[in-house]
């Protein structure tokens, strides 16, 4: 069950970062844009540590520095993949915007 929740949270973080990339180039009013970005960003603050916790549970609850390595590494991995998803989404949305002109 822990791996299923970890996979779901990983996919959700990737989609949320992609949503941030989608909302950023929109010509919305400033307050509306910030609200949409906040709606995409706040769940990431919960899901990244949740992913690390679920990976820690799936690895058998290692004690001491094993937990630090597992949780820190998994948090770094999900953050890195999220940032990569953001930049690839931003590039594709900007490319679509440029081709529509």
OpenMM code with the backbone's topology and positions (N, CA, C; nanometers):
from openmm import Vec3, app, unit

residues = "UNK UNK UNK UNK UNK UNK UNK UNK UNK UNK UNK UNK UNK UNK UNK UNK UNK UNK UNK UNK UNK UNK UNK UNK UNK UNK UNK UNK UNK UNK UNK UNK UNK UNK UNK UNK UNK UNK UNK UNK UNK UNK UNK UNK UNK UNK UNK UNK UNK UNK UNK UNK UNK UNK UNK UNK UNK UNK UNK UNK UNK UNK UNK UNK UNK UNK UNK UNK UNK UNK UNK UNK UNK UNK UNK UNK UNK UNK UNK UNK UNK UNK UNK UNK UNK UNK UNK UNK UNK UNK UNK UNK UNK UNK UNK UNK UNK UNK UNK UNK UNK".split()
positions = [
    Vec3(0.0816, -0.1192, 0.0000),
    Vec3(0.0000, 0.0000, 0.0000),
    Vec3(0.0864, 0.1261, 0.0000),
    Vec3(0.2015, 0.1171, 0.0683),
    Vec3(0.2892, 0.2337, 0.0754),
    Vec3(0.3447, 0.2685, -0.0621),
    Vec3(0.3775, 0.1681, -0.1412),
    Vec3(0.4320, 0.1959, -0.2749),
    Vec3(0.3254, 0.2536, -0.3681),
    Vec3(0.2027, 0.2092, -0.3517),
    Vec3(0.0942, 0.2640, -0.4338),
    Vec3(0.0743, 0.4125, -0.4008),
    Vec3(0.0717, 0.4445, -0.2721),
    Vec3(0.0567, 0.5849, -0.2326),
    Vec3(0.1777, 0.6685, -0.2733),
    Vec3(0.2963, 0.6091, -0.2676),
    Vec3(0.4160, 0.6813, -0.3108),
    Vec3(0.4101, 0.7098, -0.4602),
    Vec3(0.3685, 0.6116, -0.5389),
    Vec3(0.3562, 0.6334, -0.6841),
    Vec3(0.2503, 0.7377, -0.7163),
    Vec3(0.1380, 0.7308, -0.6466),
    Vec3(0.0324, 0.8301, -0.6704),
    Vec3(0.0769, 0.9705, -0.6319),
    Vec3(0.1476, 0.9835, -0.5212),
    Vec3(0.1938, 1.1167, -0.4816),
    Vec3(0.3019, 1.1665, -0.5779),
    Vec3(0.3863, 1.0779, -0.6273),
    Vec3(0.4887, 1.1167, -0.7244),
    Vec3(0.4246, 1.1685, -0.8532),
    Vec3(0.3270, 1.0962, -0.9034),
    Vec3(0.2577, 1.1379, -1.0260),
    Vec3(0.1827, 1.2689, -1.0034),
    Vec3(0.1219, 1.2840, -0.8865),
    Vec3(0.0489, 1.4072, -0.8564),
    Vec3(0.1426, 1.5266, -0.8484),
    Vec3(0.2604, 1.5082, -0.7888),
    Vec3(0.3578, 1.6179, -0.7827),
    Vec3(0.4019, 1.6571, -0.9231),
    Vec3(0.4256, 1.5593, -1.0091),
    Vec3(0.4638, 1.5908, -1.1468),
    Vec3(0.3537, 1.6687, -1.2182),
    Vec3(0.2290, 1.6260, -1.1987),
    Vec3(0.1174, 1.6961, -1.2630),
    Vec3(0.0978, 1.8364, -1.2049),
    Vec3(0.1211, 1.8529, -1.0764),
    Vec3(0.1081, 1.9860, -1.0164),
    Vec3(0.2161, 2.0808, -1.0673),
    Vec3(0.3388, 2.0321, -1.0802),
    Vec3(0.4443, 2.1156, -1.1381),
    Vec3(0.4113, 2.1495, -1.2837),
    Vec3(0.3550, 2.0531, -1.3557),
    Vec3(0.3140, 2.0800, -1.4940),
    Vec3(0.2019, 2.1832, -1.4962),
    Vec3(0.1130, 2.1793, -1.3973),
    Vec3(0.0073, 2.2793, -1.3865),
    Vec3(0.0608, 2.4185, -1.3590),
    Vec3(0.1655, 2.4278, -1.2788),
    Vec3(0.2299, 2.5572, -1.2552),
    Vec3(0.2871, 2.6104, -1.3859),
    Vec3(0.3490, 2.5225, -1.4631),
    Vec3(0.4039, 2.5642, -1.5927),
    Vec3(0.2929, 2.6069, -1.6884),
    Vec3(0.1761, 2.5466, -1.6771),
    Vec3(0.0637, 2.5830, -1.7628),
    Vec3(0.0073, 2.7188, -1.7230),
    Vec3(-0.0022, 2.7453, -1.5927),
    Vec3(-0.0669, 2.8675, -1.5453),
    Vec3(0.0229, 2.9896, -1.5543),
    Vec3(0.1533, 2.9693, -1.5545),
    Vec3(0.2443, 3.0828, -1.5488),
    Vec3(0.2381, 3.1745, -1.6715),
    Vec3(0.2360, 3.1238, -1.7955),
    Vec3(0.2363, 3.2169, -1.9092),
    Vec3(0.0991, 3.2744, -1.9454),
    Vec3(-0.0049, 3.2399, -1.8709),
    Vec3(-0.1391, 3.2890, -1.9037),
    Vec3(-0.1493, 3.4388, -1.8772),
    Vec3(-0.2216, 3.5106, -1.9626),
    Vec3(-0.2348, 3.6567, -1.9448),
    Vec3(-0.3492, 3.6927, -1.8498),
    Vec3(-0.3519, 3.6321, -1.7333),
    Vec3(-0.4559, 3.6592, -1.6363),
    Vec3(-0.4204, 3.7811, -1.5531),
    Vec3(-0.5215, 3.8273, -1.4774),
    Vec3(-0.4991, 3.9333, -1.3806),
    Vec3(-0.4013, 3.8815, -1.2756),
    Vec3(-0.3207, 3.9678, -1.2211),
    Vec3(-0.2113, 3.9289, -1.1318),
    Vec3(-0.2601, 3.8497, -1.0098),
    Vec3(-0.3689, 3.8943, -0.9479),
    Vec3(-0.4194, 3.8264, -0.8291),
    Vec3(-0.4709, 3.6869, -0.8656),
    Vec3(-0.5409, 3.6765, -0.9765),
    Vec3(-0.5918, 3.5472, -1.0202),
    Vec3(-0.4806, 3.4492, -1.0521),
    Vec3(-0.3753, 3.4994, -1.1151),
    Vec3(-0.2620, 3.4127, -1.1472),
    Vec3(-0.1953, 3.3624, -1.0203),
    Vec3(-0.1795, 3.4500, -0.9217),
    Vec3(-0.1166, 3.4085, -0.7968),
    Vec3(-0.2028, 3.3089, -0.7202),
    Vec3(-0.3341, 3.3245, -0.7271),
    Vec3(-0.4222, 3.2281, -0.6617),
    Vec3(-0.4129, 3.0915, -0.7272),
    Vec3(-0.4081, 3.0878, -0.8593),
    Vec3(-0.3957, 2.9603, -0.9300),
    Vec3(-0.2614, 2.8950, -0.9001),
    Vec3(-0.1541, 2.9741, -0.9000),
    Vec3(-0.0226, 2.9189, -0.8672),
    Vec3(-0.0181, 2.8687, -0.7234),
    Vec3(-0.0878, 2.9367, -0.6337),
    Vec3(-0.0955, 2.8920, -0.4950),
    Vec3(-0.1723, 2.7612, -0.4843),
    Vec3(-0.2788, 2.7475, -0.5616),
    Vec3(-0.3557, 2.6232, -0.5610),
    Vec3(-0.2744, 2.5055, -0.6139),
    Vec3(-0.1826, 2.5311, -0.7055),
    Vec3(-0.0961, 2.4243, -0.7551),
    Vec3(0.0234, 2.4005, -0.6628),
    Vec3(0.0706, 2.5022, -0.5945),
    Vec3(0.1911, 2.4904, -0.5152),
    Vec3(0.1709, 2.4359, -0.3751),
    Vec3(0.0605, 2.4692, -0.3116),
    Vec3(0.0389, 2.4230, -0.1748),
    Vec3(0.0300, 2.2712, -0.1612),
    Vec3(-0.0381, 2.2005, -0.2509),
    Vec3(-0.0367, 2.0539, -0.2377),
    Vec3(0.1027, 1.9941, -0.2526),
    Vec3(0.1900, 2.0599, -0.3267),
    Vec3(0.3275, 2.0096, -0.3396),
    Vec3(0.3994, 2.0131, -0.2061),
    Vec3(0.3715, 2.1148, -0.1247),
    Vec3(0.4343, 2.1244, 0.0073),
    Vec3(0.3928, 2.0095, 0.0983),
    Vec3(0.2759, 1.9527, 0.0748),
    Vec3(0.2318, 1.8372, 0.1509),
    Vec3(0.2784, 1.7073, 0.0868),
    Vec3(0.2745, 1.6986, -0.0448),
    Vec3(0.2997, 1.5718, -0.1129),
    Vec3(0.4464, 1.5322, -0.1185),
    Vec3(0.5382, 1.6273, -0.1198),
    Vec3(0.6803, 1.5904, -0.1247),
    Vec3(0.7226, 1.5203, 0.0052),
    Vec3(0.6925, 1.5737, 0.1245),
    Vec3(0.7249, 1.4968, 0.2454),
    Vec3(0.6421, 1.3691, 0.2591),
    Vec3(0.5192, 1.3704, 0.2085),
    Vec3(0.4363, 1.2501, 0.2128),
    Vec3(0.4987, 1.1403, 0.1274),
    Vec3(0.5509, 1.1754, 0.0104),
    Vec3(0.6197, 1.0779, -0.0746),
    Vec3(0.7406, 1.0209, -0.0013),
    Vec3(0.8186, 1.1071, 0.0625),
    Vec3(0.9365, 1.0601, 0.1356),
    Vec3(0.8965, 0.9664, 0.2491),
    Vec3(0.7896, 0.9978, 0.3186),
    Vec3(0.7429, 0.9124, 0.4277),
    Vec3(0.6974, 0.7767, 0.3752),
    Vec3(0.6243, 0.7765, 0.2655),
    Vec3(0.5761, 0.6504, 0.2095),
    Vec3(0.6915, 0.5641, 0.1578),
    Vec3(0.7931, 0.6252, 0.1012),
    Vec3(0.9112, 0.5492, 0.0592),
    Vec3(0.9824, 0.4933, 0.1815),
    Vec3(0.9882, 0.5707, 0.2882),
    Vec3(1.0491, 0.5231, 0.4123),
    Vec3(0.9731, 0.4034, 0.4674),
    Vec3(0.8397, 0.4084, 0.4617),
    Vec3(0.7600, 0.2941, 0.5049),
    Vec3(0.7839, 0.1730, 0.4151),
    Vec3(0.7950, 0.1959, 0.2860),
    Vec3(0.8131, 0.0852, 0.1911),
    Vec3(0.9503, 0.0202, 0.2046),
    Vec3(1.0504, 0.0935, 0.2527),
    Vec3(1.1837, 0.0361, 0.2675),
    Vec3(1.2011, -0.0366, 0.4001),
    Vec3(1.0996, -0.0425, 0.4817),
    Vec3(1.1075, -0.1195, 0.6049),
    Vec3(1.1447, -0.0400, 0.7271),
    Vec3(1.1208, 0.0872, 0.7294),
    Vec3(1.1434, 0.1745, 0.8441),
    Vec3(1.2869, 0.1671, 0.8975),
    Vec3(1.3864, 0.1980, 0.8146),
    Vec3(1.5233, 0.1928, 0.8660),
    Vec3(1.5454, 0.2999, 0.9732),
    Vec3(1.6190, 0.2663, 1.0794),
    Vec3(1.6411, 0.3630, 1.1876),
    Vec3(1.7608, 0.4538, 1.1595),
    Vec3(1.7760, 0.5527, 1.2430),
    Vec3(1.8918, 0.6425, 1.2459),
    Vec3(1.9172, 0.7093, 1.1116),
    Vec3(2.0424, 0.7037, 1.0638),
    Vec3(2.0777, 0.7732, 0.9414),
    Vec3(2.0231, 0.7055, 0.8167),
    Vec3(1.9821, 0.5814, 0.8268),
    Vec3(1.9168, 0.5157, 0.7132),
    Vec3(1.7890, 0.5879, 0.6744),
    Vec3(1.7151, 0.6320, 0.7753),
    Vec3(1.5924, 0.7068, 0.7490),
    Vec3(1.6237, 0.8416, 0.6865),
    Vec3(1.7303, 0.9050, 0.7324),
    Vec3(1.7694, 1.0346, 0.6760),
    Vec3(1.8065, 1.0189, 0.5297),
    Vec3(1.8823, 0.9143, 0.4993),
    Vec3(1.9230, 0.8926, 0.3606),
    Vec3(1.8045, 0.8598, 0.2710),
    Vec3(1.7153, 0.7741, 0.3186),
    Vec3(1.5991, 0.7351, 0.2383),
    Vec3(1.5057, 0.8532, 0.2179),
    Vec3(1.4724, 0.9226, 0.3244),
    Vec3(1.3772, 1.0329, 0.3130),
    Vec3(1.4379, 1.1525, 0.2393),
    Vec3(1.5629, 1.1834, 0.2679),
    Vec3(1.6281, 1.2942, 0.1989),
    Vec3(1.6476, 1.2652, 0.0508),
    Vec3(1.6887, 1.1441, 0.0198),
    Vec3(1.7082, 1.1073, -0.1208),
    Vec3(1.5788, 1.1046, -0.1983),
    Vec3(1.4738, 1.0496, -0.1379),
    Vec3(1.3466, 1.0444, -0.2091),
    Vec3(1.2863, 1.1844, -0.2247),
    Vec3(1.3046, 1.2701, -0.1253),
    Vec3(1.2574, 1.4093, -0.1393),
    Vec3(1.3336, 1.4820, -0.2494),
    Vec3(1.4636, 1.4588, -0.2553),
    Vec3(1.5443, 1.5216, -0.3606),
    Vec3(1.5045, 1.4701, -0.4981),
    Vec3(1.4777, 1.3409, -0.5087),
    Vec3(1.4405, 1.2832, -0.6377),
    Vec3(1.3067, 1.3378, -0.6856),
    Vec3(1.2063, 1.3413, -0.5978),
    Vec3(1.0753, 1.3905, -0.6408),
    Vec3(1.0814, 1.5394, -0.6733),
    Vec3(1.1618, 1.6158, -0.6002),
    Vec3(1.1763, 1.7577, -0.6303),
    Vec3(1.2477, 1.7780, -0.7634),
    Vec3(1.3516, 1.7003, -0.7882),
    Vec3(1.4244, 1.7099, -0.9146),
    Vec3(1.3361, 1.6740, -1.0334),
    Vec3(1.2618, 1.5651, -1.0214),
    Vec3(1.1719, 1.5274, -1.1302),
    Vec3(1.0591, 1.6280, -1.1477),
    Vec3(1.0124, 1.6881, -1.0388),
    Vec3(0.9103, 1.7921, -1.0483),
    Vec3(0.9616, 1.9145, -1.1214),
    Vec3(1.0841, 1.9548, -1.0912),
    Vec3(1.1430, 2.0706, -1.1596),
    Vec3(1.1652, 2.0395, -1.3068),
    Vec3(1.2077, 1.9171, -1.3366),
    Vec3(1.2234, 1.8777, -1.4776),
    Vec3(1.0889, 1.8782, -1.5487),
    Vec3(0.9836, 1.8342, -1.4813),
    Vec3(0.8496, 1.8366, -1.5387),
    Vec3(0.8039, 1.9803, -1.5616),
    Vec3(0.8361, 2.0688, -1.4688),
    Vec3(0.8000, 2.2097, -1.4839),
    Vec3(0.8668, 2.2697, -1.6075),
    Vec3(0.9972, 2.2477, -1.6221),
    Vec3(1.0678, 2.3077, -1.7345),
    Vec3(1.0262, 2.2467, -1.8683),
    Vec3(0.9988, 2.1175, -1.8724),
    Vec3(0.9530, 2.0592, -1.9985),
    Vec3(0.8123, 2.1079, -2.0321),
    Vec3(0.7270, 2.1225, -1.9310),
    Vec3(0.5933, 2.1758, -1.9551),
    Vec3(0.5962, 2.3205, -1.9976),
    Vec3(0.6841, 2.3979, -1.9352),
    Vec3(0.6961, 2.5392, -1.9712),
    Vec3(0.7438, 2.5546, -2.1147),
    Vec3(0.8415, 2.4717, -2.1531),
    Vec3(0.8930, 2.4784, -2.2898),
    Vec3(0.7854, 2.4401, -2.3909),
    Vec3(0.7066, 2.3362, -2.3598),
    Vec3(0.6034, 2.2950, -2.4548),
    Vec3(0.4905, 2.3974, -2.4632),
    Vec3(0.4509, 2.4572, -2.3506),
    Vec3(0.3446, 2.5577, -2.3541),
    Vec3(0.3904, 2.6852, -2.4251),
    Vec3(0.5152, 2.7245, -2.4042),
    Vec3(0.5664, 2.8423, -2.4749),
    Vec3(0.5817, 2.8146, -2.6236),
    Vec3(0.6179, 2.6913, -2.6583),
    Vec3(0.6280, 2.6555, -2.7998),
    Vec3(0.4902, 2.6571, -2.8657),
    Vec3(0.3873, 2.6093, -2.7943),
    Vec3(0.2508, 2.6143, -2.8483),
    Vec3(0.2047, 2.7577, -2.8645),
    Vec3(0.2385, 2.8415, -2.7691),
    Vec3(0.1999, 2.9823, -2.7763),
    Vec3(0.2682, 3.0511, -2.8930),
    Vec3(0.3953, 3.0206, -2.9172),
    Vec3(0.4681, 3.0834, -3.0275),
    Vec3(0.4167, 3.0338, -3.1615),
    Vec3(0.3757, 2.9074, -3.1712),
    Vec3(0.3288, 2.8556, -3.2991),
    Vec3(0.1872, 2.9020, -3.3306),
    Vec3(0.1112, 2.9429, -3.2297),
    Vec3(-0.0262, 2.9880, -3.2531),
    Vec3(-0.0302, 3.1327, -3.3038),
    Vec3(0.0798, 3.2033, -3.2925),
    Vec3(0.0821, 3.3437, -3.3367),
    Vec3(0.0973, 3.3553, -3.4845),
] * unit.nanometer
topology = app.Topology()
chain = topology.addChain("A")
for resn in residues:
    res = topology.addResidue(resn, chain)
    for name in ("N", "CA", "C"):
        topology.addAtom(name, app.Element.getBySymbol(name[0]), res)
